[in-house]
Amino acid sequence: MDAQRALLDELMGAARNLTEEERKGYKEITWDDKEVCGAYMVRFCPHDLFINTRSDLGPCPKIHDPKLKESFEESPRHDAYVPKFEAELAQFCEKLVMDLDRRVKRGRERLAQEVEPAPAPPLSAEKSEQLSVLEEKIKNLLEQVETLGEAGKVDEAEALMRKVDMLNSEKTALAQHPQNDKVLMLAQEKKMALCEICGSFLVANDALERTQSHVTGKQHIGYGMVRDFIAEYKETKEKAREEERLAREKEAEERRKQREKENESRRRSNSSDRDRYRDRDRDRERDRYRERDSDRERSREWNGRGSRDGGRGADWRSRNGRDVGRDRYRDRSRSRSPVRHSHRRSPRSPVRPY
């Protein structure tokens, strides 16, 4: 029947039996709705693990639908929602394990406590009188044993000693008290063991069949799944944090290498500039040396010509030095004051009377 209903839902939709009025307010459920159980979508729902056990959590308040789970697994947003659903499941499972661990701790303390026997109640008057009679008999028999031993009657003395042993046994049995129910219960609990996975009490050294039945039980398997999921989740998170740390270190190392490369390139550029400037200065210095040598060479040539001309060099220097300079100065003075030179009177000019 359920299979047929599921087939009809798949073919005609879940709202096939609704009226027109009901369909107006009907909303089709998708896997990403808040009403859908995310733990069921991604792994398992803890409410399904402990049905009909002492740890039964009751029905899950959210929707469990295999079709929605299949739609979630085929969705392109599957990988984006898995971390969210796993985090919610891990939070719920950690709360379960915390409560279970507190129960396991109380169980250990209960098994570890010492069994203290209750104080013995006082003997009744009848038992006290019987003990007094037995003690008197034992005393008399011991005196007789001593007398027979001094007389050398060993066999008779041994027979009396056997009677003394019997009377002592009766005295011990009469003085003992039966253990109360509390002491018996605590003594029995000393033979119990505690399951560290699910917190159940087991009989120590129990039959293999009973032990196997517990291990394959729903409660033991359920808490085992919960603990395994928490361990796997923490390991995955720790691995992700480690990978993130390594990625940050790698990125920092790459940035450091890039800075070193840039600094090295900058140093090489500066060194190249310094070499270029040094070469340019060296070229300039070489040019100055060449010009100086050239001037010296020309000076030697002029000196050589002056000595060969027999003194004409000095006249030439005088003419081209002081005399030429004086002529140039005169020409420059005349060009600066043409009016003064044009009005200069000649000494031979007649004086015009006024």
C-alpha positions as a printed Julia matrix, in Angstrom:
354×3 Matrix{Float64}:
   0.0     0.0     0.0
   2.77    2.41    0.9
   4.61    1.56   -2.3
   1.51    2.34   -4.36
   1.0     5.64   -2.52
   4.62    6.59   -3.13
   4.23    5.74   -6.83
   1.12    7.9    -7.1
   2.88   10.75   -5.29
   5.71   10.52   -7.78
   3.4    10.49  -10.79
   0.66   12.9    -9.71
   2.21   14.82   -6.86
   1.56   14.78   -3.13
  -1.35   17.2    -3.53
  -3.35   14.98   -5.87
  -6.16   14.4    -3.37
  -6.52   18.02   -2.26
  -9.45   20.18   -3.23
  -9.11   23.48   -5.05
  -9.45   25.43   -1.79
  -6.86   23.27   -0.07
  -4.44   23.6    -2.95
  -4.49   27.39   -2.68
  -2.72   27.25    0.69
  -0.64   24.19   -0.16
   3.13   24.57   -0.37
   5.27   21.85   -1.83
   8.11   20.81    0.51
  11.68   20.85   -0.78
  14.8    19.45    0.82
  16.1    22.88    1.88
  12.98   23.8     3.88
  13.27   24.21    7.63
  10.69   21.45    8.15
  13.07   18.86    6.63
  15.58   17.04    8.86
  19.07   18.03    7.74
  20.69   15.21    9.73
  18.6    12.67    7.84
  19.6    14.33    4.57
  23.35   14.15    5.16
  23.92   11.1     7.42
  21.41    9.75    9.94
  18.88   11.08   12.4
  19.6    10.18   16.05
  15.88    9.8    16.7
  15.88    6.73   14.42
  18.72    4.98   16.27
  17.16    4.28   19.67
  13.56    3.32   18.91
  12.11    0.99   21.61
  15.21    1.21   23.8
  15.92    2.82   27.15
  17.51    5.74   25.26
  14.53    6.29   22.96
  14.43    9.95   21.88
  10.93    9.8    20.5
   9.89   10.65   16.93
  11.78   13.33   15.08
   9.8    16.58   14.8
  11.07   17.14   11.25
  10.32   15.45    7.94
  12.12   12.29    6.81
  11.43   11.66    3.15
  13.58    9.37    0.97
  12.57   11.32   -2.15
  13.75   14.57   -0.62
  17.01   12.89    0.35
  17.47   11.67   -3.22
  16.71   15.16   -4.52
  19.27   16.58   -2.11
  21.97   14.17   -3.25
  21.33   15.09   -6.9
  21.15   18.83   -6.27
  24.0    21.08   -7.5
  23.88   22.76   -4.08
  24.61   19.48   -2.31
  28.25   20.24   -1.48
  27.37   23.71   -0.2
  24.8    22.39    2.31
  26.7    19.32    3.57
  28.91   21.29    6.04
  25.87   23.04    7.5
  23.89   19.82    8.01
  26.92   18.0     9.41
  27.57   20.81   11.9
  23.96   20.61   13.14
  24.18   16.82   13.46
  27.53   17.04   15.28
  26.09   19.53   17.77
  23.13   17.23   18.54
  25.36   14.14   18.82
  27.81   15.9    21.16
  24.95   16.71   23.52
  23.89   13.05   23.49
  27.43   11.87   24.23
  27.87   14.4    27.04
  24.73   13.1    28.76
  25.86    9.52   28.2
  29.34   10.17   29.59
  27.83   11.61   32.76
  25.78    8.44   33.14
  28.84    6.27   32.54
  30.76    8.24   35.17
  28.02    7.65   37.73
  28.05    3.95   36.85
  31.8     3.75   37.42
  31.46    5.43   40.79
  28.69    3.01   41.73
  30.83    0.01   40.85
  33.94    1.43   42.5
  32.38    2.14   45.88
  33.43   -0.19   48.67
  30.94   -2.63   50.22
  30.91   -1.9    53.89
  29.23   -4.62   56.01
  26.55   -3.5    58.36
  27.35   -3.66   62.09
  26.34   -6.97   63.68
  23.16   -6.77   65.75
  23.36   -7.86   69.44
  22.78  -11.59   70.23
  19.54  -12.7    71.76
  19.42  -13.95   75.38
  18.94  -17.55   74.24
  21.99  -17.48   71.97
  24.01  -15.8    74.7
  23.14  -18.58   77.14
  24.03  -21.26   74.58
  27.38  -19.59   73.96
  28.08  -19.5    77.7
  27.31  -23.24   78.01
  29.58  -24.05   75.07
  32.41  -21.95   76.43
  32.09  -23.73   79.82
  32.21  -27.15   78.14
  35.22  -26.2    76.08
  37.0   -24.98   79.2
  36.34  -28.23   81.12
  37.45  -30.37   78.18
  40.7   -28.46   77.84
  41.44  -29.04   81.53
  40.82  -32.77   81.07
  43.06  -32.85   78.01
  45.83  -31.29   80.02
  45.43  -33.82   82.85
  45.44  -36.8    80.43
  48.49  -35.47   78.72
  50.41  -35.26   81.97
  49.34  -38.83   82.75
  50.6   -40.07   79.38
  47.21  -40.99   78.02
  47.68  -39.61   74.54
  44.84  -41.36   72.78
  42.24  -40.23   75.27
  43.59  -36.68   75.13
  43.3   -36.61   71.33
  39.71  -37.81   71.53
  38.84  -34.95   73.85
  40.55  -32.47   71.54
  38.33  -33.57   68.7
  35.32  -32.82   70.88
  36.79  -29.38   71.65
  37.1   -28.67   67.89
  33.48  -29.62   67.32
  32.34  -27.34   70.13
  34.37  -24.44   68.69
  32.69  -24.95   65.32
  29.28  -24.82   66.96
  30.31  -21.67   68.8
  31.44  -19.97   65.57
  28.24  -20.89   63.73
  26.13  -19.65   66.62
  28.0   -16.29   66.71
  27.62  -15.62   62.95
  24.78  -13.44   61.57
  23.17  -13.73   58.1
  23.99  -10.84   55.68
  21.21   -8.41   55.04
  19.71   -7.72   51.61
  21.71   -4.53   51.0
  25.05   -6.25   51.5
  23.99   -9.07   49.18
  22.9    -6.6    46.48
  26.16   -4.63   46.65
  28.15   -7.83   46.57
  26.26   -8.85   43.45
  26.94   -5.49   41.82
  30.64   -6.12   42.31
  30.25   -8.8    39.67
  28.8    -6.34   37.16
  30.65   -4.54   34.35
  29.92   -1.3    32.54
  29.82   -0.83   28.75
  31.88    2.25   27.88
  30.07    2.68   24.54
  26.42    2.8    25.57
  26.62    2.91   29.39
  24.73   -0.35   29.98
  25.5    -2.66   32.92
  26.67   -6.14   31.98
  27.31   -9.25   33.98
  31.03   -9.86   34.26
  32.21  -13.06   32.61
  28.75  -13.6    31.17
  28.01  -16.14   28.46
  29.26  -15.31   24.98
  25.75  -15.35   23.54
  24.52  -12.69   25.96
  27.59  -10.54   25.33
  27.11  -10.85   21.56
  23.45   -9.98   21.94
  24.4    -6.77   23.71
  27.0    -5.8    21.13
  24.52   -6.28   18.28
  21.75   -4.47   20.16
  20.14   -1.29   18.83
  21.33    0.92   21.71
  24.96   -0.21   21.53
  25.07    0.17   17.72
  23.34    3.55   17.87
  25.75    5.09   20.36
  28.62    3.53   18.43
  27.46    5.34   15.27
  27.13    8.6    17.2
  30.63    8.34   18.68
  32.17    7.33   15.35
  30.53   10.28   13.59
  31.8    12.76   16.21
  35.34   11.36   15.94
  35.21   11.51   12.14
  33.78   15.04   12.17
  36.46   16.32   14.55
  39.19   14.64   12.51
  37.85   16.24    9.33
  37.7    19.67   10.94
  41.2    19.28   12.33
  42.47   18.21    8.91
  40.78   21.22    7.29
  42.34   23.57    9.86
  45.74   22.0     9.26
  45.39   22.4     5.49
  44.31   26.0     5.97
  47.31   26.64    8.22
  49.67   25.09    5.66
  48.06   27.16    2.89
  48.59   30.35    4.91
  52.2    29.42    5.58
  52.74   28.63    1.9
  51.19   31.95    0.88
  53.34   33.81    3.4
  56.43   31.99    2.1
  55.55   32.91   -1.48
  55.07   36.56   -0.5
  58.42   36.5     1.3
  60.13   35.04   -1.78
  58.43   37.62   -3.98
  59.66   40.44   -1.74
  63.17   38.99   -1.78
  63.0    38.74   -5.56
  61.82   42.34   -5.85
  64.54   43.51   -3.47
  67.15   41.6    -5.41
  65.86   43.06   -8.67
  65.94   46.53   -7.12
  69.49   45.98   -5.89
  70.55   44.81   -9.33
  68.88   47.83  -10.92
  70.63   50.17   -8.51
  73.92   48.43   -9.13
  73.38   48.71  -12.88
  72.6    52.41  -12.52
  75.69   52.94  -10.43
  77.78   51.11  -13.02
  76.24   53.17  -15.8
  76.9    56.41  -13.93
  80.43   55.25  -13.16
  81.03   54.43  -16.83
  79.66   57.82  -17.86
  81.87   59.6   -15.34
  84.81   57.56  -16.54
  84.06   58.53  -20.14
  83.8    62.2   -19.19
  87.08   62.02  -17.32
  88.69   60.34  -20.29
  87.38   63.06  -22.59
  88.78   65.75  -20.28
  92.14   64.02  -20.3
  92.04   63.86  -24.09
  91.14   67.58  -24.39
  93.92   68.49  -21.97
  96.42   66.43  -23.91
  95.2    68.04  -27.13
  95.66   71.56  -25.65
  99.13   70.65  -24.52
  99.96   69.34  -27.96
  98.77   72.55  -29.65
 100.72   74.64  -27.13
 103.89   72.7   -27.98
 103.27   73.25  -31.7
 102.91   77.05  -31.29
 106.01   77.2   -29.14
 107.9    75.27  -31.81
 106.82   77.66  -34.59
 107.83   80.73  -32.55
 111.36   79.46  -32.06
 111.76   78.66  -35.77
 110.59   82.14  -36.96
 113.34   83.85  -34.96
 111.38   86.17  -32.79
 108.39   86.73  -34.95
 106.42   84.76  -32.45
 106.87   87.47  -29.82
 105.83   90.22  -32.26
 102.92   88.16  -33.34
 101.87   87.58  -29.72
 102.29   91.32  -29.06
 100.31   92.22  -32.09
  97.71   89.62  -31.49
  97.78   90.17  -27.74
  98.15   93.67  -26.32
  97.94   95.65  -29.59
  95.0    93.8   -30.96
  93.32   93.98  -27.6
  93.97   97.73  -27.42
  92.5    98.23  -30.9
  89.46   96.26  -29.96
  89.01   98.34  -26.79
  89.25  101.54  -28.83
  86.71  100.33  -31.36
  84.37   99.32  -28.58
  84.73  102.75  -26.88
  84.04  104.59  -30.11
  80.95  102.49  -30.77
  79.6   103.29  -27.31
  79.96  107.12  -27.49
  79.55  108.23  -31.08
  78.18  111.64  -30.1
  81.16  112.58  -27.97
  83.6   111.69  -30.71
  81.57  113.49  -33.38
  81.53  116.84  -31.44
  85.22  116.81  -30.5
  86.74  120.01  -31.81
  89.94  120.0   -33.7
  92.71  122.3   -32.38
  93.0   123.86  -35.83
  89.3   124.75  -36.03
  88.62  128.5   -35.81
  86.72  129.87  -32.87
  83.45  131.27  -33.9
  82.64  134.42  -31.99
  79.35  134.81  -30.4
